Amino acid sequence: MFTGLVEEAGCVRRMLRRRGGVTFEIEGRITLKGLAIDHSIAVDGVCLTVVKRTRGAFVVQAVEETLRKTTLGGLQVGDHVNLERPLLPNSRLGGHFVLGHVDGMGKVISKEVRGSSWHYWIHIPKGFAQHLIPVGSIAVDGISLTMAEVSSQAFAVSIIPHTMEVTTVDRWRPGAKVNLEFDVLGKFVEQFLTVRAKDRRKRQG
């Protein structure tokens, strides 16, 4: 369980492609504290398992399904990624509940520089329009953000200077792909109502 409050932007030090999967060695500083083998860590919003610790870095593995469904398959050595360790039971929940289970990739449509912020529109994959809720929560590349505006297949977010400084948002340009995880609470409600509606139809039939 994560919060979407990115702790730092790490750097991909090494990559090893093997049998369709990729092993990443990622440099970090803040997120290395207390990080051990078998611990979970969110990398650009993707929950991965630490399989090795090296000097100043950690190693994680991504399998074919993860590479297909997320932006991790397009990473290169030297790229920066958002990092967050899991939520502790005694921590404040400053963002929202994020599982690190990416629903799919969105695409940046536009970027507008405003007086004290940056305004982005992001297109979503088909099948998730019901999760576009004004001022609702969404994780984009692992960052907990609020939907400032929504349309039928897209949403807009406003980025403050602090977020721009400590995350990888500065690489978002029109056409760029980003990892999206919609609010898990909303997905639970949707599933409950879907099952309930099916049961009602069965009883009526």
PAGURO-949370 format. One record per residue (C-alpha): residue number from 1; residue in three letters; chain; x, y, z. Coordinates in nm, 2 decimals, always signed. Example, Ala and Ser with C-alpha at 12.3 -4.5 7.8 and 13.67 -1.06 7.14 Angstrom:
BEGIN
  seq  type  mol       u       v       w
    1   ala    A   +1.23   -0.45   +0.78
    2   ser    A   +1.37   -0.11   +0.71
***
This chain:
BEGIN
  seq  type  mol       u       v       w
    1   met    A   +0.00   +0.00   +0.00
    2   phe    A   +0.13   +0.34   -0.10
    3   thr    A   +0.01   +0.70   -0.08
    4   gly    A   +0.13   +0.85   -0.41
    5   leu    A   +0.36   +1.09   -0.22
    6   val    A   +0.68   +1.04   -0.41
    7   glu    A   +0.99   +1.04   -0.19
    8   glu    A   +1.25   +1.11   -0.46
    9   ala    A   +1.34   +1.06   -0.82
   10   gly    A   +1.59   +0.78   -0.86
   11   cys    A   +1.80   +0.70   -1.16
   12   val    A   +1.82   +0.38   -1.36
   13   arg    A   +2.19   +0.27   -1.33
   14   arg    A   +2.18   -0.06   -1.51
   15   met    A   +1.94   -0.28   -1.71
   16   leu    A   +1.95   -0.65   -1.80
   17   arg    A   +1.71   -0.79   -2.04
   18   arg    A   +1.66   -1.16   -2.01
   19   arg    A   +1.38   -1.41   -2.13
   20   gly    A   +1.13   -1.13   -2.19
   21   gly    A   +1.18   -0.96   -1.85
   22   val    A   +1.40   -0.68   -1.74
   23   thr    A   +1.61   -0.64   -1.42
   24   phe    A   +1.66   -0.28   -1.32
   25   glu    A   +1.93   -0.14   -1.08
   26   ile    A   +1.81   +0.19   -0.95
   27   glu    A   +2.00   +0.45   -0.76
   28   gly    A   +1.84   +0.62   -0.47
   29   arg    A   +1.91   +0.80   -0.15
   30   ile    A   +1.61   +0.86   +0.07
   31   thr    A   +1.43   +0.54   -0.03
   32   leu    A   +1.74   +0.32   +0.05
   33   lys    A   +1.69   +0.38   +0.42
   34   gly    A   +1.56   +0.06   +0.57
   35   leu    A   +1.50   -0.10   +0.23
   36   ala    A   +1.58   -0.47   +0.22
   37   ile    A   +1.54   -0.77   +0.00
   38   asp    A   +1.18   -0.88   -0.04
   39   his    A   +1.05   -0.53   +0.04
   40   ser    A   +0.81   -0.36   -0.20
   41   ile    A   +0.88   -0.03   -0.37
   42   ala    A   +0.68   +0.18   -0.62
   43   val    A   +0.88   +0.26   -0.93
   44   asp    A   +0.69   +0.52   -1.14
   45   gly    A   +0.38   +0.39   -0.97
   46   val    A   +0.45   +0.02   -1.03
   47   cys    A   +0.48   -0.20   -0.72
   48   leu    A   +0.80   -0.41   -0.75
   49   thr    A   +0.99   -0.64   -0.52
   50   val    A   +1.35   -0.56   -0.42
   51   val    A   +1.56   -0.87   -0.51
   52   lys    A   +1.91   -0.73   -0.43
   53   arg    A   +2.08   -0.43   -0.26
   54   thr    A   +2.40   -0.28   -0.41
   55   arg    A   +2.61   +0.01   -0.31
   56   gly    A   +2.38   +0.32   -0.34
   57   ala    A   +2.11   +0.13   -0.53
   58   phe    A   +1.86   -0.16   -0.53
   59   val    A   +1.76   -0.42   -0.79
   60   val    A   +1.41   -0.50   -0.90
   61   gln    A   +1.27   -0.73   -1.17
   62   ala    A   +0.98   -0.66   -1.41
   63   val    A   +0.82   -0.95   -1.61
   64   glu    A   +0.66   -0.94   -1.95
   65   glu    A   +0.31   -0.85   -1.83
   66   thr    A   +0.44   -0.55   -1.63
   67   leu    A   +0.65   -0.43   -1.92
   68   arg    A   +0.35   -0.46   -2.16
   69   lys    A   +0.11   -0.28   -1.93
   70   thr    A   +0.33   +0.00   -1.80
   71   thr    A   +0.59   +0.25   -1.91
   72   leu    A   +0.87   +0.05   -1.76
   73   gly    A   +0.93   -0.13   -2.09
   74   gly    A   +1.05   +0.20   -2.24
   75   leu    A   +1.30   +0.29   -1.97
   76   gln    A   +1.67   +0.34   -2.06
   77   val    A   +1.98   +0.37   -1.85
   78   gly    A   +2.00   +0.72   -1.71
   79   asp    A   +1.63   +0.77   -1.70
   80   his    A   +1.48   +0.90   -1.37
   81   val    A   +1.19   +0.73   -1.20
   82   asn    A   +0.96   +0.82   -0.91
   83   leu    A   +1.02   +0.62   -0.60
   84   glu    A   +0.81   +0.56   -0.29
   85   arg    A   +0.84   +0.31   -0.01
   86   pro    A   +0.52   +0.15   +0.13
   87   leu    A   +0.30   +0.32   +0.38
   88   leu    A   +0.38   +0.24   +0.74
   89   pro    A   +0.08   +0.17   +0.98
   90   asn    A   +0.17   +0.48   +1.19
   91   ser    A   +0.22   +0.71   +0.89
   92   arg    A   -0.01   +1.00   +0.80
   93   leu    A   -0.21   +0.94   +0.48
   94   gly    A   -0.13   +1.26   +0.29
   95   gly    A   -0.22   +1.14   -0.06
   96   his    A   -0.47   +0.86   -0.12
   97   phe    A   -0.47   +0.48   -0.12
   98   val    A   -0.24   +0.36   -0.40
   99   leu    A   -0.17   -0.01   -0.46
  100   gly    A   +0.10   +0.01   -0.72
  101   his    A   -0.12   -0.20   -0.96
  102   val    A   -0.13   +0.01   -1.28
  103   asp    A   -0.45   +0.00   -1.47
  104   gly    A   -0.30   +0.11   -1.80
  105   met    A   -0.10   +0.38   -1.98
  106   gly    A   -0.24   +0.73   -2.05
  107   lys    A   -0.10   +0.98   -2.30
  108   val    A   -0.02   +1.34   -2.23
  109   ile    A   -0.23   +1.56   -2.46
  110   ser    A   -0.11   +1.91   -2.37
  111   lys    A   +0.09   +2.11   -2.13
  112   glu    A   +0.01   +2.47   -2.03
  113   val    A   +0.25   +2.68   -1.83
  114   arg    A   +0.05   +2.90   -1.58
  115   gly    A   +0.16   +3.17   -1.33
  116   ser    A   +0.25   +2.94   -1.05
  117   ser    A   +0.17   +2.59   -1.19
  118   trp    A   +0.17   +2.36   -1.49
  119   his    A   -0.16   +2.23   -1.63
  120   tyr    A   -0.17   +1.90   -1.81
  121   trp    A   -0.44   +1.71   -2.00
  122   ile    A   -0.40   +1.34   -2.01
  123   his    A   -0.59   +1.09   -2.23
  124   ile    A   -0.70   +0.76   -2.07
  125   pro    A   -0.74   +0.41   -2.21
  126   lys    A   -1.08   +0.28   -2.31
  127   gly    A   -1.30   +0.13   -2.03
  128   phe    A   -1.21   +0.37   -1.75
  129   ala    A   -1.42   +0.68   -1.82
  130   gln    A   -1.65   +0.60   -1.53
  131   his    A   -1.35   +0.67   -1.30
  132   leu    A   -1.31   +1.03   -1.42
  133   ile    A   -1.45   +1.22   -1.12
  134   pro    A   -1.41   +1.60   -1.08
  135   val    A   -1.17   +1.66   -0.79
  136   gly    A   -1.13   +1.28   -0.76
  137   ser    A   -0.79   +1.12   -0.69
  138   ile    A   -0.57   +0.95   -0.94
  139   ala    A   -0.21   +0.82   -0.94
  140   val    A   +0.00   +0.93   -1.25
  141   asp    A   +0.34   +0.77   -1.26
  142   gly    A   +0.29   +0.70   -0.89
  143   ile    A   +0.21   +1.06   -0.80
  144   ser    A   -0.11   +1.12   -0.61
  145   leu    A   -0.30   +1.40   -0.80
  146   thr    A   -0.64   +1.56   -0.81
  147   met    A   -0.84   +1.57   -1.13
  148   ala    A   -0.90   +1.94   -1.18
  149   glu    A   -1.11   +1.89   -1.49
  150   val    A   -1.25   +1.59   -1.67
  151   ser    A   -1.39   +1.52   -2.02
  152   ser    A   -1.53   +1.20   -2.17
  153   gln    A   -1.19   +1.03   -2.22
  154   ala    A   -0.94   +1.27   -2.05
  155   phe    A   -0.86   +1.46   -1.73
  156   ala    A   -0.65   +1.76   -1.63
  157   val    A   -0.42   +1.80   -1.34
  158   ser    A   -0.24   +2.11   -1.20
  159   ile    A   +0.12   +2.06   -1.09
  160   ile    A   +0.27   +2.28   -0.82
  161   pro    A   +0.64   +2.38   -0.82
  162   his    A   +0.73   +2.14   -0.54
  163   thr    A   +0.59   +1.84   -0.73
  164   met    A   +0.77   +1.95   -1.04
  165   glu    A   +1.10   +1.96   -0.84
  166   val    A   +1.09   +1.62   -0.66
  167   thr    A   +0.93   +1.40   -0.93
  168   thr    A   +0.97   +1.33   -1.30
  169   val    A   +0.68   +1.54   -1.42
  170   asp    A   +0.93   +1.76   -1.61
  171   arg    A   +0.96   +1.48   -1.87
  172   trp    A   +0.59   +1.49   -1.94
  173   arg    A   +0.54   +1.64   -2.29
  174   pro    A   +0.26   +1.60   -2.54
  175   gly    A   +0.27   +1.24   -2.66
  176   ala    A   +0.45   +1.10   -2.36
  177   lys    A   +0.30   +0.79   -2.20
  178   val    A   +0.23   +0.78   -1.82
  179   asn    A   +0.12   +0.50   -1.58
  180   leu    A   -0.23   +0.54   -1.45
  181   glu    A   -0.39   +0.39   -1.14
  182   phe    A   -0.75   +0.49   -1.07
  183   asp    A   -0.88   +0.53   -0.72
  184   val    A   -0.91   +0.18   -0.57
  185   leu    A   -1.21   +0.28   -0.35
  186   gly    A   -1.40   +0.38   -0.66
  187   lys    A   -1.31   +0.04   -0.83
  188   phe    A   -1.44   -0.14   -0.52
  189   val    A   -1.77   +0.05   -0.53
  190   glu    A   -1.80   -0.02   -0.91
  191   gln    A   -1.74   -0.39   -0.86
  192   phe    A   -2.00   -0.41   -0.57
  193   leu    A   -2.27   -0.23   -0.78
  194   thr    A   -2.20   -0.45   -1.09
  195   val    A   -2.23   -0.77   -0.89
  196   arg    A   -2.54   -0.64   -0.72
  197   ala    A   -2.70   -0.54   -1.05
  198   lys    A   -2.63   -0.89   -1.19
  199   asp    A   -2.79   -1.06   -0.89
  200   arg    A   -3.10   -0.84   -0.92
  201   arg    A   -3.14   -0.93   -1.29
  202   lys    A   -3.11   -1.30   -1.20
  203   arg    A   -3.37   -1.28   -0.94
  204   gln    A   -3.61   -1.09   -1.17
  205   gly    A   -3.54   -1.33   -1.46
***
